[in-house]
Amino acid sequence: MKALSQRRRHPLTAVALLLMGLLLTGGLYAVASGANEAKAQTSTFSAEDIAEGEKLFIANCATCHGMEAGGTETGPSLVGVGAAAVHFQVGTGRMPLQMQGPQAMEKPAQFNEEETRQMAAYVASLGPGPAIPSEEALDTSDADVAHGGELFRVNCAMCHNAAAAGGALTQGKFAPALSGVSDAHAYEAMVTGPQNMPVFNDATLPPEGKQDILAFLNYIDDNKSPGGAALGSLGPVSEGLFLWIAGLGVIIAFTIWLTSRSS
């Protein structure tokens, strides 16, 4: 017992315990990351798609992102961003950039769906990353709209507004309105975190939660302003301003009418 006690008090005991803790933590993180990555990699591309995507990339993207997508002074590296990031950025017209600015602006897409997927295939071949979501991942037939609304208000409303109408950020940036955004692009935005948006991977927000949010966005898209006039969906500011102006207007008009009758 005395010998065991002496070993426990050895000056290197703390270092050994710290190393064991770090190894255990690193191992668990690697396993969890591998599981999430395995879930993300659901899209497969042919060698022909990758080859065609490389041609499109060199012709349209290499000026900013480099010949091998390693990045330049004007564009970040795309190694490891995954197919989902390319499908979102190119499919929404944000890339190629129209001009330099605080953030990439949405515009009509320059490439069709096939060409967009080919470029996504090429970038996906450069390093692992989130894949384009499958039809199963986008299936909202069994999703919980009410739960999706709760998740949206907790995780998204501070930037996109509780009605998904968008909102201003700092330094000329903004969170866009989500009306009319396809399920695929909304899902890709959650898993890739474009612009100032944080990444909601499966460890942060499980696939079922993402489906619930998609169902909520579709619901409010199909049921616009159930309570009456939208007033820009800006909340109590615009509503209060409308009541203030309309209320004062009615009072002034009534006062004028009364005074005109008395005279």
N, C-alpha and C positions, 0 to 999 in steps of 0.2 A: 504493500500500500504506500509505503514511504517513497519507493522508487517511482510509482505512478504519479504521486504528488509532485515529485521533483520534475518529471517530464512535462507536466501541465504548466509548470512555472518557467519552463525554458523560454529564453528571450525571443526565440524564433516561432513560438507557438502562435502569437498573434498574426505574424506574417503568413504562416501556413494556413491559418483559418481564413484570412483575407483572400489568399489565392484560391482556396477551395470555393469560397463564396462567389468570386468573380467567374471561375470556370463553370460553376453550376448555373449562374445567371446567364452567362453567354450561351451555354448549351441550350437552355430553355428558350432564349430569344431566337436562336437559330432554328429550332424546331418550329416555333410559332411563325416565324417569317417564311419558312419553307412551306408551311401549310397554307398560309395566305397566298403565297405566290402560286402554289399549285391550283388554288381555287381561281385565281385571276387568269391563268393561262388557258382560256377556253377556245380561242380562235386558232385555227391552223391555216397556213398559207402554202401554196405550191411554190416550187422553185421558179416557175414562170412568173408568178405574181411578184416575187421578190426582185427578179431581174427587171421586169417592166417598171416596178416601183423605183428601183435605183436610177433608171434612165430619167424618169419624171423628177426625181429628187435632184439630180445633178443639173437638170435644165431649169428648175424653178426654185430650188431651196438652197443650193450649195453656196450661193453668193453670200448669204448671211450665216448659214450653219456649218459651212465647210464642206469640202468634197467628200469626207467620210463622216459627216454629221458630228464632228468633234467640237464644233463651236468656233466662233470668231469674236472679234471685238463688237460686232453688231448683232450677234445671235448666239444663244446658248447651245451647249452640247445637247444632242438628242439621244445619246446612247443611254439606254435604260429607261426612257420615258414611256415606252410601250406603244402598242398599236392604238390603244384607246385615246391617248393624247393627240395623235396625228388625226385620227378619225374625227375627233371633236373640233380641233383647231381648223383643219382644212374643210371639214363638212359644214361648218358654220360660217365659212368665208373669212374668218379672222386671219388665217394664213393663206397665201402670202400677205404680208402686211401691206396695207394701202399707203401708210405713211408712218413715220416715227411719232410716237405720242405717249401719253401716260399709260395707255393700255391698248391692246389690239381691239379694233372696232369690228363688230359684226357687219357683214355685207354679203351680197349674193355669192354663192360658192363658185370658184373658178374652175373646179374639176367635178366631174360626175362621180357617182358612187363607186363605180368600178375603179377609176383612177385613184380615188381617195383611198380605197382599200389596198390598192397596189403600193402606194407610198407608205401606208401603215404597215404593210407586210415587210417592206425593206427596213424601216426603222425598228420594227420588232425583231428582225434578224440580228440587229447590232447588239442587243442586250435584253435581258428579261425585264418585263414591266407589265402594267395592267393591260389586259386584252380587250378587244371590242366585245361588249356584253352579248351573250347568246340570247336567243328567243326565250329560253327558259328563265334567264335572269331578269328579263323584261316583262315576264308574265305577271300581270296584276289582277288576274281573275279572282284570286283568293286573298287579295291584300285588304288590310284594315285601313279604311280611309280616315277614321277618327284618330287612330294611333299615328297615321302618317301626318295628320295635322299637328299633333302634339310634338312629334319629332321635328317637324319643320319649324314650328315656333321656337323650340329650344335651340336648334342648331343653325337655322338659316334666316329666321325673320329679322335678326338684328342688322343684316345687310340687305336682304332681298325684300324686306317689308312683309308683314304678316299676311298680306294678300298677294304676295309674290309679284308686286308691281315694280320692284327695283328700288334702289336708293343710292344717295351720294356717299362717297368715301372721301379720303383725304387726297390732296395733291392732284386734283382733277380726275381721279379714278371714280368708278361707280360699279355697283352691283346691278347687272341688267335685269329687266323684267323677264319673268319666266313664262309668260303667256305664249302659247304656240311652240314652245321648245319640245322637240321630239323626246320620247322616253329614252332612246339610245344616247342622245347628247346630254340629257340631264344625268343619266347614270354615269356616263364618262366623266362629266364634270365633277361628280362626287368622288370618283376613285382617282382622278388625276390632279385635282386642285388647280385649275387654270387661273391665271392672273393673280389676284389677291386671295383667292378662295383656298381654305385649308383642305387637306386630303382627308377624306372619310373612307379609310380602308375597312376591310371586313372586321378587323379587331375593334375599330372605333364605332362603326355602324354596320351591323350584319346585313347580308343580302336581303333578308326579310324586311328589315327596316327601310332599306332603299326602295324596295317595291312598295311599301306603304306610302312613302313620300311621293313616289311617282303617281300612285293612285290618288293621293290628295291633290297634286298639281293638276291631274286630269279632271278631277271633280270641280275644282274652282274654275277651270277653263270652260267646262260645260255648263256651269251655273254662275254666270257672271252677275254680280250685284243682286243677290236675291232679296236684299232689303230695300232696294230702290236705286236712285241715281248713284253712280260710282264716285263722282266728284274727284276723279283722279286716283282713287284708292289710297289717298295719302293720310287717312285716319282722322283723328279729332281736330287737327289744325284746319284742314279745308272744310270740314263739317261745321266747326265753330265759326269760321269766317263767313260761311254761307248763311248760317242762322243770324249772325250779327248784322250782315248787310241786308238780308231779306227782312229781318225783323225791324230794323231801323227804317227801311224803305216803306214797310207797311204802316208803321207809326206815323212817319212824315206824311205819307199820302192821306191817311185818315185825318190827320190834323188839318191839312190843307182843305180837305173836303168839308170838315166841320166849320172852319172859319169862313169858307166861301158861302155856305148856307146861312150862317148867322148874319152876314152882311147883306 
